[in-house]
Amino acid sequence: MGNFRKLNRPAAHRVSMLRTMVSQLVKHERIETTVAKAKEVRRKADQMVQLGKEGTLDAARRAAAFVRGDDVVHKLFTELAYRYKDRAGGYTRLLRTRIRVGDAAEMAYIE
């Protein structure tokens, strides 16, 4: 997986959480989460869009091994690959929104 923040979770939970969040981000195109999680999701989401832009069978298999759902893989390789075909990077953005009431965590939208 690489050098990622630990996010106070065991490795398996952390990987599962990142896979789910990246899949939901691709599917819905905007999710709200904490700033620390959003920064980690941004790294993996940009990698997945890059794979979509490659468009090869190998890239499709690598993306399918990470994200959850065939519809998400299809969206990566059709809609998002076409949308970002001329962009060299920076496919996501982070918008800080509020401070969460329960634990005062910084929240952000990632798009």
N, C-alpha and C positions, 0 to 999 in steps of 0.2 A: 504493500500500500504506500510506502514512502514515509517521509517525515511529516507527520500530522500532529496537531494538538491532541492531547489525550482526552480532553473534555470530561474528566472525572468518570470515565466508563471503561469497563474491560474491553479488550481488543475486539472480540466478536460482536459485542453490542455496538461499539463505535462504527465498525465496518457496515453492519446491518443498517444502522441509523443513517449513515452517509448515502448508502445505496438507495434507501427509501426516499430521502430528502432530494437527491438528485433526480430520481424518477418523477417525484411529484412536481419539482421545479420545471422539468421539461414538459410534463403533462399540462400543468396549470399556468405556467410561465410567470408565476409570482407566488412566493410563499413568505410568511412572516415567521421569523425565528430569532434567536439571540444573535448578537453580533459575532461572537466567537464561532458559533456553528455556521453562520452565513459565510464567514471567511473561508472555512474549510470546504463547504459545499461549492463555493465559487471555483475553487481549484479543480475539483473533479468535474463540475459541470462544463467548464471551459475545455477540459480534456475530451469530454464526450462529444461536444460540438465539433472539435477538431477531427475526431474520428469520423463523424458524420460527413464532414467536408472531404475526407479522403475518398469515401465512397466505395472502397474495395470490400471484397468478401471477408478478408482478414479483419479489417476495421469493424465490420458489422458484427462479427463473432466476438471481438474484444468488447465492443459496446454492449452486446447482449449478455455477456458474462457479468457485467457490472450492474446495469440498470434492470429494473423489474418491469416486465410487460412488453409484449411484441408491439403494442400500439406506440409505446415510448420510443422503441428502436426505429419504428417506421417514421415517426415524426422527426427524429434526429436526422435521418438520412434523406428525407424529402424536404419538408418545410423549412427546418432550421438550416440545413446545408445550403439551400437556395438563398435564404434570407441573408446569410453571412458569408456568401461566396467571395466577396471582394474585401472582407475585413480580415486583417492579419491576426487579431487577438482581441481580448477584452469583450467577450460576448455577454457578460453578465455585469450588473451594477448593483451596488448596495446602497440602500436609502435608510438611514437611521430614522426611527420613528418615535419611540417613546421609552419611558422607563417602566418596566412591569411592576405592578402594585405589590404582588406577593413577596418577591425577593429582590426588588430593585435592579433586576437585570436589564441591560441595554438591549432593546429590541430593534430589529431592522427588517425591511423588505428586501428580498433578493429577487431580481427580475432577469 
